[in-house]
Amino acid sequence: FLYGQLYLVLSGLQSALLIKAHHQNMKSLETALASQSFLQLGLLTGLPMVMELGLEKGFRAALSDFILMQLQVASVFFTFSLGTKAHYYGRTILHGGAKYRPTGRKFVVFHASFTENYQLYSRSHFVKAFELIFLLIIYHLFRKSDGKFHVMVTYSTWFMAMTWLFAPFLFNPAGFAWHKIVDDWSDWNRWMMNQGGIGVQPEKSWESWWNAENAHLRYSVLSSRIIEVLLCLRFFVYQYGLVYHLKISHDNKNFLVYLLSWVVIISIVGLVKVYASS
């Protein structure tokens, strides 16, 4: 949904649609988004649970339980665990290799180090959360709609991105204690710097973890690999649209502007590689 909205913004379709709707005094788009935003609040999706509890305990007790669940940030935990299920469900459909995956129930029991949280949730939550935040920022910068329209479209996505990014630390006991933060930082640096290889467990080295995390690509069929590549091409498509909206292009639509952006990206990656190897 967010990628579709960003496409409308970067391609100029949203601006054209809003201008046409303004001239013709059409409010159907705002009305549809208002209805959708009401659904995204979770009020209607939580209605069956409230009705079930109401029939069992009475509607006053059901309402009290529902409010108590929100105070216990149950919606945050549910959104986070849903991200875990969605990530591995999609990977299994595309590449196979079904097996048990932890949904995050244990991180509310004892303190988990940042290294462990990174291993468990980096690919499934952190990377996707940063991607969503980046897309939301780009959408906010180049949108042509008013503030109410923008809030109705994006607030649920902001909630999901923040949940995926911070829920492991929110539910992690002593996660914000300073001595734990220092220990976790030192442990994570050691884990990142350790060399991987044969016999080195993913818990001991970032390199071994990375190889294990991407092992499904080595054993996947060709069609699944092609689909994976096509999905990754979305970044280049939006890079193409984003470059021509920057002020440095001076509204120049020449393809050389896009090639120049690639020169900048390659230069930055080269500098990072030089810094990492030094």
NUPANU-170700 format. One line per field, with one value per residue: residue in three letters; x, y, z of N, C-alpha, C in turn. Coordinates in nm, 3 decimals. Each point is the difference from the previous one (the first is absolute). Example, Ala and Ser with C-alpha at 12.3 -4.5 7.8 and 13.67 -1.06 7.14 Angstrom:
2
code	c(ALA;SER)
n.px	c(1.319;-0.035)
n.py	c(-0.569;0.105)
n.pz	c(0.780;-0.072)
ca.px	c(-0.089;0.082)
ca.py	c(0.119;0.119)
ca.pz	c(0.000;0.006)
c.px	c(0.090;-0.077)
c.py	c(0.120;0.109)
c.pz	c(0.000;0.073)
This chain:
278
code	c(PHE;LEU;TYR;GLY;GLN;LEU;TYR;LEU;VAL;LEU;SER;GLY;LEU;GLN;SER;ALA;LEU;LEU;ILE;LYS;ALA;HIS;HIS;GLN;ASN;MET;LYS;SER;LEU;GLU;THR;ALA;LEU;ALA;SER;GLN;SER;PHE;LEU;GLN;LEU;GLY;LEU;LEU;THR;GLY;LEU;PRO;MET;VAL;MET;GLU;LEU;GLY;LEU;GLU;LYS;GLY;PHE;ARG;ALA;ALA;LEU;SER;ASP;PHE;ILE;LEU;MET;GLN;LEU;GLN;VAL;ALA;SER;VAL;PHE;PHE;THR;PHE;SER;LEU;GLY;THR;LYS;ALA;HIS;TYR;TYR;GLY;ARG;THR;ILE;LEU;HIS;GLY;GLY;ALA;LYS;TYR;ARG;PRO;THR;GLY;ARG;LYS;PHE;VAL;VAL;PHE;HIS;ALA;SER;PHE;THR;GLU;ASN;TYR;GLN;LEU;TYR;SER;ARG;SER;HIS;PHE;VAL;LYS;ALA;PHE;GLU;LEU;ILE;PHE;LEU;LEU;ILE;ILE;TYR;HIS;LEU;PHE;ARG;LYS;SER;ASP;GLY;LYS;PHE;HIS;VAL;MET;VAL;THR;TYR;SER;THR;TRP;PHE;MET;ALA;MET;THR;TRP;LEU;PHE;ALA;PRO;PHE;LEU;PHE;ASN;PRO;ALA;GLY;PHE;ALA;TRP;HIS;LYS;ILE;VAL;ASP;ASP;TRP;SER;ASP;TRP;ASN;ARG;TRP;MET;MET;ASN;GLN;GLY;GLY;ILE;GLY;VAL;GLN;PRO;GLU;LYS;SER;TRP;GLU;SER;TRP;TRP;ASN;ALA;GLU;ASN;ALA;HIS;LEU;ARG;TYR;SER;VAL;LEU;SER;SER;ARG;ILE;ILE;GLU;VAL;LEU;LEU;CYS;LEU;ARG;PHE;PHE;VAL;TYR;GLN;TYR;GLY;LEU;VAL;TYR;HIS;LEU;LYS;ILE;SER;HIS;ASP;ASN;LYS;ASN;PHE;LEU;VAL;TYR;LEU;LEU;SER;TRP;VAL;VAL;ILE;ILE;SER;ILE;VAL;GLY;LEU;VAL;LYS;VAL;TYR;ALA;SER;SER)
n.px	c(0.082;0.102;0.046;-0.125;-0.013;0.116;-0.046;-0.118;0.074;0.090;-0.106;-0.051;-0.039;0.056;0.099;0.008;-0.008;0.083;0.075;-0.014;0.026;0.099;0.033;-0.018;0.065;0.095;-0.078;-0.018;0.115;-0.027;-0.122;0.053;0.091;-0.102;-0.074;0.101;0.020;-0.132;0.011;0.094;-0.094;-0.053;-0.088;-0.015;0.132;-0.008;-0.098;0.043;0.121;-0.036;-0.057;0.107;0.086;-0.073;-0.006;0.130;0.044;-0.064;-0.072;-0.035;0.000;-0.070;-0.069;-0.010;-0.024;-0.082;-0.046;-0.011;-0.046;-0.068;-0.033;-0.017;-0.028;-0.115;-0.049;0.093;-0.024;-0.130;0.020;0.081;-0.077;-0.092;0.092;0.025;-0.128;-0.025;0.112;-0.010;-0.123;0.033;0.101;-0.081;-0.096;0.094;0.060;-0.107;0.019;-0.122;0.002;0.023;-0.075;0.087;-0.114;0.094;-0.054;0.124;-0.005;-0.117;0.075;0.104;0.106;-0.024;0.119;0.062;0.108;-0.061;-0.040;0.124;0.047;-0.087;0.017;0.128;0.000;-0.062;0.067;0.127;0.040;-0.108;0.026;0.131;-0.034;-0.090;0.090;0.091;-0.086;-0.029;0.130;0.032;-0.097;0.047;0.120;-0.051;-0.074;-0.117;-0.030;-0.116;0.010;-0.132;0.008;0.109;-0.059;-0.112;0.088;0.073;-0.099;-0.076;0.056;-0.012;-0.120;-0.023;0.053;-0.059;-0.108;0.020;0.022;-0.099;-0.088;0.106;0.022;-0.122;-0.005;0.118;-0.006;0.010;-0.085;-0.043;0.042;0.068;0.017;-0.129;-0.025;0.086;-0.050;-0.122;0.042;0.066;-0.103;-0.078;0.089;0.013;-0.131;-0.002;0.098;-0.064;0.103;-0.076;-0.070;0.064;-0.109;-0.008;-0.059;-0.124;-0.009;0.104;-0.062;0.011;0.120;0.014;-0.045;0.074;0.099;-0.027;-0.005;0.101;0.006;-0.121;0.077;0.092;-0.104;-0.029;-0.117;0.024;-0.122;0.028;0.117;-0.061;-0.097;0.098;0.063;-0.112;-0.017;0.128;-0.047;-0.089;0.116;0.037;-0.121;-0.002;0.117;-0.046;-0.111;0.079;0.089;-0.104;-0.025;0.128;0.027;0.094;-0.111;-0.053;-0.088;0.123;-0.065;0.120;0.022;0.083;-0.110;-0.073;0.076;-0.013;-0.126;0.016;0.060;-0.095;-0.094;0.059;0.013;-0.124;-0.044;0.073;-0.045;-0.122;0.023;0.050;-0.103;-0.083;0.073;-0.008)
n.py	c(-0.120;0.001;-0.110;-0.038;0.045;-0.059;-0.104;0.017;0.013;-0.097;-0.066;0.071;-0.127;-0.002;0.078;-0.075;-0.110;0.054;0.044;-0.114;-0.068;0.088;-0.007;-0.131;0.048;-0.092;-0.061;-0.077;0.054;0.121;-0.019;-0.053;0.097;0.082;-0.069;0.003;0.128;0.000;-0.071;0.087;0.068;-0.102;0.099;-0.006;-0.007;0.086;0.031;-0.100;0.042;0.126;-0.041;-0.075;0.095;0.078;-0.099;-0.010;0.127;0.041;0.095;0.023;-0.128;-0.020;0.111;-0.041;-0.123;0.055;0.084;-0.102;-0.067;0.110;0.007;-0.127;0.093;-0.066;0.116;0.052;-0.082;0.017;0.130;-0.007;-0.079;0.084;0.094;-0.068;-0.019;0.126;0.034;-0.088;0.041;0.126;-0.010;-0.064;0.086;0.093;-0.042;-0.024;-0.119;-0.051;0.075;-0.040;0.107;0.051;0.022;-0.016;-0.115;-0.043;0.103;-0.043;-0.110;0.009;0.060;0.048;-0.040;0.113;-0.075;-0.052;0.119;0.038;-0.109;0.017;0.131;-0.013;-0.119;-0.048;0.082;-0.001;-0.087;-0.072;0.015;-0.013;-0.103;-0.040;0.021;-0.056;-0.095;-0.006;0.010;-0.085;-0.079;0.024;-0.016;-0.098;-0.016;-0.009;-0.093;0.027;0.064;0.025;0.023;0.069;0.053;0.011;0.037;0.075;0.036;-0.088;0.050;0.123;-0.036;-0.059;0.104;0.085;-0.075;-0.020;0.128;0.031;-0.086;-0.054;0.129;0.023;-0.122;0.053;-0.088;0.112;0.017;0.087;-0.104;0.100;-0.075;-0.027;0.129;0.031;-0.094;0.038;0.126;-0.033;-0.071;0.100;0.085;-0.081;-0.011;0.130;0.006;-0.096;-0.071;-0.018;-0.105;-0.104;-0.046;0.123;-0.002;0.015;-0.062;-0.044;0.009;0.127;-0.032;-0.080;0.099;0.085;-0.088;-0.019;0.132;-0.008;-0.103;0.050;0.106;-0.068;-0.034;0.123;-0.018;-0.011;-0.048;-0.062;-0.032;-0.029;-0.060;-0.057;-0.020;-0.043;-0.064;-0.034;-0.016;-0.015;-0.027;-0.063;-0.055;-0.007;-0.056;-0.063;-0.027;-0.040;-0.050;-0.019;-0.030;-0.031;0.100;-0.091;-0.066;0.105;-0.095;-0.046;-0.042;0.047;-0.108;0.095;0.065;-0.097;0.004;0.131;-0.029;-0.084;0.099;0.079;-0.089;-0.025;0.131;0.015;-0.098;0.057;0.118;-0.056;-0.059;0.115;0.066;-0.094;0.008;0.127)
n.pz	c(0.000;0.087;-0.059;0.001;0.126;0.027;-0.068;0.059;0.111;-0.016;-0.043;0.101;0.012;0.121;-0.043;-0.110;0.075;0.088;-0.101;-0.065;0.113;0.016;-0.129;0.014;0.107;-0.021;0.088;-0.106;-0.045;0.049;-0.050;-0.110;0.002;0.025;-0.087;-0.087;0.033;-0.005;-0.112;-0.040;0.061;-0.065;-0.012;-0.132;-0.017;0.100;-0.085;-0.080;0.037;-0.020;-0.113;-0.025;0.039;-0.080;-0.088;0.025;0.003;-0.107;-0.058;0.124;0.033;-0.111;0.024;0.125;-0.044;-0.088;0.091;0.085;-0.104;-0.026;0.129;-0.022;-0.090;0.014;-0.046;0.081;0.100;-0.022;-0.018;0.106;0.072;-0.044;0.025;0.112;0.023;-0.031;0.065;0.098;0.009;-0.027;0.086;0.082;-0.031;0.009;0.112;0.072;0.057;0.010;0.109;0.124;0.017;0.085;0.062;0.090;0.037;-0.027;-0.087;0.046;-0.001;-0.082;0.048;-0.118;-0.035;-0.034;0.022;0.105;0.042;-0.026;0.055;0.098;0.012;-0.034;-0.059;0.105;0.082;0.043;-0.093;0.020;0.130;-0.019;-0.075;0.090;0.095;-0.077;-0.031;0.129;0.024;-0.097;0.043;0.122;-0.052;-0.074;0.108;-0.063;0.089;0.060;0.116;-0.004;-0.128;0.027;0.105;-0.069;-0.093;0.084;0.083;-0.066;-0.111;0.048;0.043;-0.116;-0.064;0.082;-0.017;-0.130;0.014;0.083;-0.051;-0.065;-0.010;-0.045;-0.054;-0.018;0.100;0.069;-0.099;0.091;0.072;0.054;0.108;-0.019;-0.020;0.098;0.078;-0.035;0.016;0.109;0.042;-0.041;0.049;0.104;0.004;-0.022;0.087;0.063;-0.040;-0.106;-0.034;-0.044;0.059;-0.051;0.118;-0.048;0.118;-0.070;-0.117;-0.038;-0.043;0.105;0.075;-0.070;0.002;0.129;0.013;-0.086;0.084;0.026;-0.028;0.068;0.072;-0.032;-0.058;-0.131;-0.009;0.114;-0.052;-0.114;0.069;0.071;-0.115;-0.056;0.114;-0.010;-0.122;0.097;0.059;-0.108;-0.001;0.133;-0.016;-0.107;0.070;0.101;-0.085;-0.078;0.127;-0.002;0.081;0.031;-0.038;0.070;0.034;0.002;-0.108;-0.024;-0.075;-0.042;0.038;-0.053;-0.109;0.012;0.026;-0.102;-0.063;0.048;-0.033;-0.117;-0.007;0.045;-0.080;-0.096;0.042;0.006;-0.117;-0.044;0.056;-0.051;-0.110;0.036)
ca.px	c(-0.082;0.086;0.072;-0.093;-0.015;0.125;0.003;-0.089;0.064;0.119;-0.035;-0.082;-0.141;-0.077;-0.024;-0.101;-0.130;-0.051;-0.040;-0.125;-0.106;-0.029;-0.076;-0.133;-0.058;-0.022;0.046;-0.011;0.129;0.016;-0.097;0.048;0.114;-0.049;-0.054;0.112;0.073;-0.078;0.030;0.138;0.007;-0.015;-0.124;-0.089;0.067;-0.008;-0.140;-0.037;0.051;-0.082;-0.131;0.016;0.016;-0.125;-0.095;0.048;0.017;-0.074;0.065;0.083;0.126;0.069;0.059;0.111;0.110;0.055;0.079;0.118;0.093;0.067;0.094;0.112;0.060;-0.019;0.000;0.140;0.051;-0.066;0.053;0.136;-0.005;-0.057;0.110;0.081;-0.073;-0.011;0.131;0.039;-0.103;0.032;0.124;-0.027;-0.075;0.086;0.121;-0.014;0.079;-0.083;0.045;-0.050;0.058;-0.049;-0.080;0.036;-0.064;0.093;0.076;-0.064;0.027;0.133;0.072;0.069;0.099;-0.028;0.046;-0.105;-0.113;0.040;-0.003;-0.136;-0.097;0.057;-0.055;-0.146;-0.064;0.076;0.023;-0.129;-0.041;0.076;-0.050;-0.128;0.025;0.056;-0.108;-0.090;0.065;-0.005;-0.140;-0.033;0.070;-0.044;-0.145;-0.073;-0.128;-0.002;0.046;-0.096;0.012;0.128;-0.008;-0.087;0.066;0.129;0.021;0.010;0.131;0.095;-0.013;0.060;0.145;0.055;-0.015;0.102;0.134;0.028;-0.067;0.091;0.062;-0.107;-0.037;0.121;0.028;0.127;0.051;0.047;0.098;0.123;0.104;-0.039;0.026;0.145;0.036;-0.055;0.078;0.130;-0.024;-0.036;0.122;0.079;-0.069;0.016;0.140;0.050;0.002;-0.078;0.064;-0.047;0.001;-0.032;-0.144;-0.053;-0.001;0.136;0.055;-0.097;0.018;-0.068;-0.144;-0.044;-0.004;-0.113;-0.125;-0.025;0.023;-0.115;0.017;0.089;-0.071;-0.129;-0.010;0.031;-0.115;-0.007;0.108;-0.039;-0.102;0.071;0.070;-0.100;-0.049;0.104;0.011;-0.086;0.083;0.054;-0.111;-0.028;0.117;-0.018;-0.099;0.044;0.109;-0.053;-0.072;0.096;0.025;0.129;-0.019;-0.052;-0.108;0.059;-0.048;0.096;0.037;0.133;-0.019;-0.013;0.133;0.083;-0.038;0.069;0.140;0.003;-0.023;0.119;0.107;-0.028;0.026;0.145;0.057;-0.034;0.085;0.137;0.000;-0.017;0.120;0.116)
ca.py	c(0.120;0.118;0.010;0.055;0.142;0.067;0.004;0.108;0.129;0.023;0.005;0.117;-0.036;0.049;0.142;0.016;-0.046;0.095;0.122;-0.029;-0.014;0.133;0.076;-0.058;-0.006;-0.141;-0.035;-0.145;-0.055;0.026;-0.081;-0.138;-0.010;0.013;-0.131;-0.092;0.034;-0.051;-0.143;-0.016;0.020;-0.129;-0.006;-0.103;-0.130;-0.048;-0.014;-0.139;-0.034;0.070;-0.065;-0.130;0.025;0.055;-0.109;-0.086;0.069;0.125;0.099;0.090;-0.071;-0.009;0.130;0.017;-0.085;0.059;0.117;-0.051;-0.053;0.112;0.056;-0.094;0.008;-0.127;0.026;0.007;-0.137;-0.072;0.050;-0.051;-0.144;-0.016;0.022;-0.123;-0.102;0.040;-0.010;-0.139;-0.061;0.038;-0.068;-0.143;-0.014;0.031;-0.081;-0.127;-0.012;0.028;-0.050;0.082;0.132;0.066;0.119;0.110;-0.010;-0.015;0.119;0.069;-0.075;0.032;0.098;-0.049;0.097;0.061;-0.094;-0.101;0.066;0.027;-0.126;-0.049;0.092;0.095;-0.015;-0.007;0.119;0.125;0.045;0.043;0.122;0.111;0.022;0.071;0.137;0.073;0.026;0.099;0.132;0.043;0.033;0.126;0.112;0.029;-0.012;0.119;0.002;0.078;-0.071;-0.102;-0.110;-0.066;-0.073;-0.116;-0.101;-0.050;-0.018;-0.142;-0.047;0.050;-0.084;-0.131;0.015;0.024;-0.124;-0.096;0.048;0.021;-0.095;-0.087;0.073;0.037;-0.116;-0.064;0.043;0.072;0.036;0.138;0.020;0.046;-0.102;-0.099;0.058;-0.005;-0.141;-0.042;0.065;-0.068;-0.134;0.012;0.032;-0.123;-0.088;0.054;-0.005;-0.138;-0.062;-0.122;-0.109;-0.135;-0.034;0.116;0.011;0.135;0.078;0.046;0.086;0.057;-0.063;-0.130;0.027;0.046;-0.116;-0.085;0.072;-0.001;-0.135;-0.044;0.043;-0.094;-0.125;0.033;-0.024;0.117;0.091;0.074;0.099;0.108;0.080;0.075;0.111;0.096;0.073;0.094;0.108;0.112;0.109;0.074;0.073;0.121;0.087;0.070;0.105;0.095;0.084;0.110;0.093;0.076;0.134;0.005;-0.033;0.120;-0.043;-0.062;-0.138;-0.077;-0.127;0.014;0.034;-0.129;-0.063;0.073;-0.047;-0.127;0.031;0.043;-0.117;-0.086;0.068;-0.014;-0.140;-0.018;0.061;-0.086;-0.119;0.038;0.024;-0.127;-0.082;0.067)
ca.pz	c(0.000;0.008;-0.126;-0.098;0.026;-0.038;-0.147;-0.042;0.030;-0.081;-0.142;-0.027;-0.015;0.114;-0.020;-0.106;0.050;0.100;-0.070;-0.070;0.100;0.055;-0.099;-0.014;0.135;0.031;0.134;0.018;0.042;0.143;0.071;0.001;0.090;0.137;0.038;0.015;0.121;0.113;0.008;0.044;0.144;0.066;0.078;-0.054;0.005;0.137;0.041;0.035;0.133;0.099;0.004;0.066;0.143;0.051;0.022;0.108;0.128;0.005;-0.085;0.082;0.022;-0.130;-0.027;0.094;-0.047;-0.122;0.039;0.071;-0.101;-0.065;0.097;0.005;-0.135;-0.070;-0.143;-0.044;-0.004;-0.108;-0.127;-0.016;-0.028;-0.134;-0.094;-0.004;-0.076;-0.140;-0.064;-0.025;-0.085;-0.137;-0.042;-0.021;-0.125;-0.114;-0.007;0.071;0.122;0.117;0.129;0.111;0.016;0.123;-0.027;0.088;0.132;0.111;0.035;0.112;0.122;0.052;-0.082;-0.119;-0.045;-0.130;-0.101;-0.020;-0.067;-0.139;-0.074;-0.014;-0.058;-0.095;-0.134;0.000;0.054;0.000;-0.137;-0.055;0.068;-0.057;-0.136;0.011;0.047;-0.114;-0.095;0.060;-0.006;-0.140;-0.031;0.068;-0.062;-0.136;-0.013;-0.042;0.070;0.123;0.119;0.044;-0.097;0.024;0.127;-0.017;-0.082;0.048;0.144;0.033;-0.044;0.100;0.119;-0.028;-0.012;0.133;0.077;-0.045;0.032;0.143;0.089;0.076;0.111;0.092;0.079;0.050;0.138;0.019;-0.132;-0.001;0.107;-0.065;-0.001;-0.100;-0.132;-0.023;-0.024;-0.129;-0.106;-0.009;-0.052;-0.142;-0.074;-0.012;-0.093;-0.135;-0.043;-0.006;-0.132;-0.014;-0.073;0.029;0.141;0.083;0.013;-0.024;0.124;0.029;-0.105;-0.093;-0.130;0.002;0.007;-0.132;-0.088;0.039;-0.027;-0.144;-0.053;-0.080;-0.139;-0.070;-0.027;-0.059;-0.144;-0.080;-0.007;0.126;-0.001;-0.091;0.070;0.104;-0.066;-0.046;0.117;0.042;-0.098;0.038;0.050;-0.114;-0.062;0.077;-0.014;-0.126;0.021;0.102;-0.051;-0.081;0.086;0.079;-0.054;-0.068;-0.142;-0.066;-0.091;-0.119;-0.013;-0.078;0.063;0.060;0.141;0.070;0.001;0.097;0.133;0.019;0.030;0.141;0.085;-0.006;0.073;0.144;0.036;-0.001;0.120;0.115;-0.008;0.038;0.145;0.071;-0.015;0.062)
c.px	c(0.086;0.081;-0.090;-0.021;0.125;0.014;-0.088;0.065;0.115;-0.031;-0.081;-0.148;-0.084;-0.033;-0.108;-0.138;-0.060;-0.044;-0.134;-0.116;-0.038;-0.084;-0.143;-0.072;-0.038;0.060;0.001;0.131;0.021;-0.097;0.045;0.116;-0.043;-0.059;0.111;0.076;-0.075;0.023;0.141;0.018;-0.009;-0.129;-0.092;0.065;-0.001;-0.141;-0.039;0.049;-0.084;-0.137;0.008;0.014;-0.129;-0.103;0.041;-0.002;-0.090;0.077;0.083;0.135;0.079;0.068;0.119;0.121;0.065;0.088;0.128;0.103;0.074;0.101;0.122;0.074;-0.007;0.000;0.141;0.058;-0.062;0.055;0.140;0.000;-0.060;0.105;0.090;-0.068;-0.005;0.132;0.033;-0.105;0.028;0.126;-0.025;-0.077;0.093;0.115;-0.014;0.081;-0.078;0.060;-0.053;0.075;-0.053;-0.072;0.028;-0.059;0.102;0.068;-0.069;0.036;0.134;0.069;0.073;0.097;-0.039;0.044;-0.106;-0.121;0.031;-0.007;-0.144;-0.086;0.056;-0.067;-0.152;-0.066;0.081;0.020;-0.129;-0.049;0.075;-0.045;-0.131;0.020;0.057;-0.109;-0.097;0.058;-0.004;-0.141;-0.041;0.064;-0.060;-0.151;-0.060;-0.133;0.009;0.037;-0.093;0.007;0.127;-0.004;-0.085;0.069;0.114;0.007;0.012;0.134;0.109;-0.004;0.067;0.152;0.064;-0.009;0.106;0.140;0.030;-0.066;0.096;0.066;-0.104;-0.036;0.120;0.029;0.140;0.061;0.056;0.091;0.137;0.108;-0.033;0.027;0.148;0.044;-0.049;0.079;0.135;-0.017;-0.034;0.121;0.089;-0.062;0.017;0.142;0.055;-0.009;-0.084;0.077;-0.058;0.013;-0.032;-0.151;-0.048;-0.003;0.136;0.053;-0.112;0.010;-0.070;-0.151;-0.054;-0.009;-0.117;-0.133;-0.036;0.022;-0.114;0.014;0.086;-0.073;-0.137;0.002;0.019;-0.116;-0.012;0.110;-0.035;-0.103;0.065;0.072;-0.099;-0.057;0.102;0.015;-0.088;0.082;0.054;-0.109;-0.027;0.122;-0.013;-0.101;0.047;0.104;-0.055;-0.086;0.094;0.029;0.131;-0.013;-0.052;-0.103;0.053;-0.040;0.095;0.039;0.137;-0.009;-0.011;0.134;0.093;-0.034;0.066;0.148;0.015;-0.016;0.122;0.115;-0.019;0.028;0.150;0.067;-0.028;0.087;0.143;0.010;-0.009;0.126;0.122;0.007)
c.py	c(0.126;0.017;0.056;0.148;0.078;0.008;0.113;0.136;0.027;0.008;0.123;-0.029;0.054;0.148;0.024;-0.041;0.099;0.130;-0.020;-0.012;0.135;0.082;-0.051;-0.017;-0.143;-0.031;-0.151;-0.060;0.020;-0.085;-0.145;-0.018;0.015;-0.132;-0.100;0.027;-0.047;-0.150;-0.023;0.026;-0.132;-0.013;-0.111;-0.137;-0.057;-0.023;-0.145;-0.043;0.065;-0.066;-0.135;0.017;0.055;-0.107;-0.089;0.070;0.122;0.109;0.100;-0.065;-0.012;0.131;0.026;-0.083;0.059;0.121;-0.044;-0.055;0.113;0.065;-0.090;-0.011;-0.134;0.020;0.008;-0.141;-0.079;0.044;-0.053;-0.148;-0.028;0.025;-0.121;-0.107;0.034;-0.017;-0.145;-0.075;0.033;-0.068;-0.147;-0.023;0.016;-0.099;-0.138;0.000;0.032;-0.064;0.092;0.132;0.062;0.129;0.113;-0.009;0.006;0.131;0.082;-0.064;0.039;0.096;-0.070;0.107;0.056;-0.092;-0.105;0.060;0.029;-0.127;-0.045;0.090;0.097;-0.008;0.008;0.129;0.128;0.055;0.052;0.129;0.121;0.031;0.078;0.145;0.085;0.035;0.104;0.140;0.054;0.040;0.132;0.120;0.039;-0.012;0.134;0.015;0.084;-0.087;-0.110;-0.122;-0.081;-0.084;-0.126;-0.112;-0.068;-0.035;-0.147;-0.058;0.049;-0.086;-0.136;0.010;0.021;-0.125;-0.101;0.042;-0.002;-0.102;-0.093;0.069;0.043;-0.115;-0.072;0.048;0.059;0.041;0.141;0.031;0.028;-0.108;-0.112;0.052;-0.007;-0.144;-0.048;0.060;-0.068;-0.139;0.005;0.034;-0.122;-0.094;0.047;-0.018;-0.142;-0.055;-0.128;-0.107;-0.134;-0.028;0.114;0.018;0.143;0.087;0.060;0.101;0.051;-0.067;-0.135;0.018;0.041;-0.117;-0.091;0.067;-0.003;-0.137;-0.047;0.040;-0.097;-0.127;0.025;-0.026;0.132;0.100;0.083;0.106;0.117;0.091;0.085;0.120;0.106;0.082;0.105;0.117;0.120;0.119;0.084;0.080;0.129;0.091;0.084;0.115;0.108;0.097;0.122;0.096;0.083;0.134;0.007;-0.035;0.118;-0.035;-0.056;-0.147;-0.087;-0.127;0.007;0.038;-0.128;-0.072;0.069;-0.042;-0.134;0.021;0.040;-0.121;-0.090;0.063;-0.015;-0.143;-0.028;0.059;-0.084;-0.125;0.032;0.022;-0.131;-0.086;0.061;-0.030)
c.pz	c(0.000;-0.128;-0.110;0.019;-0.042;-0.151;-0.053;0.021;-0.096;-0.149;-0.036;-0.013;0.115;-0.015;-0.105;0.048;0.099;-0.065;-0.072;0.099;0.060;-0.097;-0.012;0.134;0.038;0.136;0.024;0.049;0.149;0.082;0.010;0.097;0.146;0.049;0.023;0.129;0.124;0.018;0.054;0.148;0.077;0.078;-0.051;0.004;0.142;0.049;0.029;0.137;0.109;0.012;0.072;0.151;0.062;0.028;0.117;0.135;0.017;-0.073;0.080;0.027;-0.130;-0.035;0.091;-0.043;-0.125;0.031;0.071;-0.098;-0.070;0.094;0.016;-0.133;-0.072;-0.151;-0.056;-0.013;-0.116;-0.135;-0.025;-0.034;-0.137;-0.107;-0.012;-0.085;-0.149;-0.073;-0.035;-0.081;-0.147;-0.051;-0.028;-0.128;-0.120;-0.014;0.066;0.129;0.125;0.125;0.109;0.006;0.128;-0.035;0.096;0.138;0.113;0.039;0.109;0.133;0.061;-0.096;-0.115;-0.047;-0.136;-0.113;-0.030;-0.070;-0.146;-0.084;-0.029;-0.088;-0.103;-0.136;-0.002;0.044;-0.019;-0.141;-0.062;0.067;-0.054;-0.143;0.003;0.045;-0.112;-0.101;0.054;-0.005;-0.143;-0.039;0.064;-0.071;-0.134;-0.019;-0.042;0.072;0.126;0.120;0.045;-0.091;0.028;0.127;-0.015;-0.077;0.074;0.147;0.039;-0.041;0.095;0.126;-0.021;-0.007;0.137;0.087;-0.038;0.043;0.149;0.093;0.073;0.118;0.103;0.092;0.061;0.142;0.012;-0.134;-0.006;0.119;-0.062;-0.004;-0.099;-0.141;-0.034;-0.031;-0.136;-0.116;-0.019;-0.061;-0.149;-0.085;-0.017;-0.101;-0.145;-0.052;-0.012;-0.142;0.001;-0.074;0.040;0.150;0.094;0.001;-0.028;0.124;0.032;-0.101;-0.091;-0.136;-0.007;0.006;-0.136;-0.098;0.032;-0.034;-0.148;-0.063;-0.089;-0.146;-0.079;-0.041;-0.064;-0.150;-0.075;-0.003;0.128;0.008;-0.090;0.065;0.108;-0.060;-0.045;0.116;0.046;-0.098;0.035;0.050;-0.116;-0.071;0.074;0.009;-0.127;0.015;0.095;-0.054;-0.073;0.081;0.087;-0.067;-0.078;-0.148;-0.080;-0.107;-0.131;-0.005;-0.081;0.076;0.065;0.148;0.083;0.006;0.099;0.143;0.031;0.032;0.147;0.093;0.003;0.077;0.151;0.047;0.003;0.122;0.124;0.001;0.041;0.150;0.078;-0.006;0.067;0.150)
